[in-house]
Amino acid sequence: MTARPLAVRRRTFEDTGVVSEMNITPLIDVLLVLLVMMILTIPILNHKVPVDLPQPGKGDPMKTIVHRVDLSAAGTLAYDGVPIPDAALPARLAAFMKEDNAQLQIAAEPHARYDRFDRTLATIRRAGVTRLGFVGNDRFAKFGDLR
């Protein structure tokens, strides 16, 4: 058997012909990108964070009694300016909860340990306190203000 050489045929312009159809591949790519962007952004737009806004309280708001819990840099607690042990705080908070027109404020010295502050907040939360304010954050009032 003898091997025959394969005939190589050259393509010419006449053989290929002109394609008169529109190439829609880029259009499909753009549509898929838009679809993916919509899938990613729609859950973000529908995300809501529930916030309990303060409701009008009983009595005159001008006669609000303010109690204050202070946390020193050494980790000691004071309730209305009187130093107290940690074990006495839940009893003081229980008495606070019985007052209708009272507000609790907590202030921590700048060098107080965060762990100690966190434990104090946990005690306040376990007592069921909802009327709580943070004192001493005025140094952060202009944080992020680019004016």
C-alpha positions in Angstrom: 0.0 0.0 0.0 1.2 3.4 -0.9 0.4 6.4 1.2 -1.4 9.1 -0.7 -0.8 12.6 0.3 -3.8 14.4 1.8 -5.2 17.1 -0.3 -4.9 20.4 1.5 -7.5 22.8 0.5 -7.0 26.5 1.0 -9.9 28.6 2.2 -10.7 31.6 0.3 -13.0 34.6 1.0 -15.6 33.1 -1.2 -15.7 29.9 0.8 -16.3 31.5 4.2 -19.2 33.7 3.2 -20.4 36.8 5.1 -22.2 36.2 8.3 -25.2 38.4 8.5 -26.3 37.5 12.0 -25.7 39.7 15.0 -23.2 38.4 17.7 -25.3 38.4 20.9 -22.6 36.8 23.1 -21.5 40.2 24.6 -25.1 41.1 25.2 -25.7 37.9 27.2 -22.6 38.5 29.2 -23.7 41.9 30.2 -27.2 40.6 31.1 -25.7 37.9 33.3 -23.5 40.4 35.1 -26.5 42.6 35.8 -28.5 39.6 37.0 -25.7 38.6 39.5 -25.5 42.2 40.7 -29.3 42.3 41.4 -29.1 39.0 43.2 -26.4 40.4 45.4 -27.9 43.8 46.2 -31.6 43.0 46.7 -31.1 41.2 50.1 -29.0 44.2 51.3 -31.8 46.6 50.4 -34.4 44.4 52.3 -32.3 44.0 55.4 -33.8 45.6 58.5 -32.5 46.1 61.9 -35.2 46.2 64.6 -34.7 49.1 67.0 -36.8 49.7 70.1 -37.4 53.4 70.2 -38.2 55.0 73.5 -41.9 55.4 74.3 -43.4 58.2 76.4 -43.0 57.3 80.0 -45.3 57.7 83.0 -45.2 61.0 84.8 -43.4 64.2 84.1 -40.2 63.9 82.1 -38.8 66.9 83.9 -38.9 65.0 87.2 -36.7 62.1 86.0 -34.6 60.6 88.7 -31.1 59.8 87.5 -29.0 57.1 89.1 -25.4 56.7 88.1 -23.1 53.7 88.1 -19.4 54.7 87.9 -16.6 52.4 87.0 -13.1 53.5 88.0 -9.8 52.6 86.3 -9.1 50.3 89.2 -12.3 48.4 88.6 -14.3 49.5 91.6 -18.0 50.3 91.3 -19.9 53.3 92.7 -23.7 53.7 92.7 -24.8 57.4 93.0 -21.3 58.3 94.2 -21.1 55.7 97.0 -18.6 52.8 96.5 -20.3 49.4 96.5 -19.1 45.8 96.1 -20.1 43.9 93.0 -22.5 41.7 94.9 -24.6 44.7 96.0 -25.2 46.0 92.4 -28.1 43.6 91.6 -30.0 44.6 94.7 -29.6 48.3 93.8 -30.8 47.6 90.3 -33.8 45.8 91.6 -34.7 48.8 93.6 -34.1 51.0 90.6 -36.5 48.9 88.5 -39.3 49.7 91.0 -39.0 53.5 90.3 -41.3 54.6 87.5 -39.5 57.8 86.4 -35.9 56.8 86.9 -33.0 56.5 84.5 -29.7 54.7 84.9 -26.5 56.2 83.6 -23.2 54.4 83.4 -19.8 56.1 83.2 -16.4 54.4 82.9 -13.1 56.1 83.3 -11.0 56.0 80.1 -8.5 53.6 81.5 -11.1 51.1 82.9 -10.7 47.6 81.6 -13.3 46.7 78.9 -13.8 43.2 80.4 -14.8 44.8 83.7 -17.2 47.2 81.9 -18.6 44.3 80.0 -19.3 42.3 83.1 -21.0 45.4 84.7 -23.2 45.8 81.6 -24.1 42.1 81.7 -25.2 42.5 85.3 -27.3 45.6 84.3 -28.9 43.6 81.5 -29.7 40.6 83.7 -31.5 43.0 86.0 -33.8 43.9 83.1 -32.8 47.6 82.9 -34.0 49.3 79.7 -33.6 52.9 80.6 -29.9 53.2 80.3 -27.6 56.0 79.2 -23.9 56.1 78.6 -22.0 59.1 80.1 -18.6 60.3 78.8 -19.0 59.6 75.1 -19.0 63.3 74.2 -15.3 63.0 73.2 -16.5 60.8 70.3 -19.3 63.3 69.2 -17.2 64.6 66.3 -15.9 61.2 65.3 -16.3 60.8 61.5 -17.4 64.5 61.1 -15.6 65.6 58.0 -16.9 69.2 58.0 
